[in-house]
Amino acid sequence: MKKETEFDQLESLLRSLKTKEEAVPSMEFRQNAKIRIMNSVSPDTSSVSERRSFFSFRLALTLVLILLVLSSGTILAAQSASPKSSLYPIKIASENIALNLSPAPLKAQVAIGIVQRRDQELSKEQKTGNSQQIKQGIQRFQESINRAKTVVPENSTINTQLQTQEEKLNAIINNQEKRTEKKESTNHEENNNYELRTQSPSFDEISPSPSPTPVGQNINQSNQGQNQNLNRETSPLDNIQKGIENAFHNFTKEE
Amino acid sequence: MNGNTKKMQALVKKVQKGDAKAFGEIYDLLLDKIYRFIYFKTGNKEDAEDLTETVFIKIWESMPSYKDKGLPFEAFAFRIARNTVIDYYRTKKIKISLNEEIKETVPDSEDSPENIVESKMLKEIIFEKLKQLPESYREIIILKFIEEKDNIEISQILEKPVDHIRVLQSRALKALKKIIYEKRN
């Protein structure tokens, strides 16, 4: 009888441990651990969507390129062309085709893929190119972002990527403006010094250096030239684009 | 199959189909049990918290391999918890001293049994005594009396036959009784 009582008491004691204060997880741990666990179990949406975006871009581009390659091998080669290359307008044209021909769900991914390409090109130009080329790179980057804005849904992960790219672009523009201002102020100082030198009789014999042209003016002129050049070179591709659009239309119809 | 088990199995199916939110619900259902089990096995709050998180990550990772073939998901989760604690001790090379001197701090036996059971001090004492048991005994006492699992569930968690569980349980209780009562007398 005594034995039974002792065992019963022991079992009651053990059951009482269930409510021991420290045997219950604290509210803080309960919530924080859940957040950490759910973060680590949920797939990393940003990297997954980035990868998906990259592959979808590649898929759409490849699909179009397969059709294009049938008519021209140079188009494939143009995909790695830098802005300085003569194949660059073909690269731009093939991207436009890919964007136009992509089905609606893929359009945003193709557009962000193009933005990323412009970003990479600009990064290279910042390392190796002159200020004119950088300015053109910035312009192309800006245009690709503006175009992407028209096809990327607002509440999507791609939109977040697009916003990041835009922030990057704004930072580049600010840096560029600061450099231009610095350059202009240096030129202005040089001009003042020159005027002082020419006014002084003792400097008469010194031949004046040509007056520096404002930096902005040069770039604008050059931009116009470049734009004209791009327009001139892309226009023959319009015919190819039309042909490919028809071919793609027929291809998807058969599918 | 009771309502909770059915709910659990439905959630498991959802998770296996890629619904990560359903795993959050599994976490809510199992957290207290898994935490408590680990706490009584390790004996301290910090380890219990760290290991509980590890266990849930491991449960998530094991979700694709879980198949409902007579093994309830809860038993599957407890098995992961148990193995995680074993691995933890192996890695840390922690040895639980079985020779720790028993402190005679049991309150007056004149108190009513209800008061004794509810007293925080007594819980601490039982908890300390429990730590002095060999791991295999402590484990079975936690599962049987604290987690209130039946022998079939315990056999599924410990991967031992039910008959063996019965024997082990009886020996564990006797060993604990010896530590608590005989030292007092």
Interface residues (C-beta under 8 A of the other chain):
Chain A: E6 F7 Q9 L10 E11 S12 L13 L14 R15 S16 L17 K18 T19 K20 E21 E22 A23 V24 P25 F29 R30 A33 K34 R36 I37 M38 S40 V41 S42 P43
Chain B: A20 F23 G24 Y27 D28 L31 D32 Y35 R36 Y39 F40 K45 A48 E49 T52 E53 F56 I57 W60 P113 I116 V117 E118 K120 L122 K123 E124 I126 F127 L130 I141 F145 I146 E148 L173 L176 K177 I180 Y181
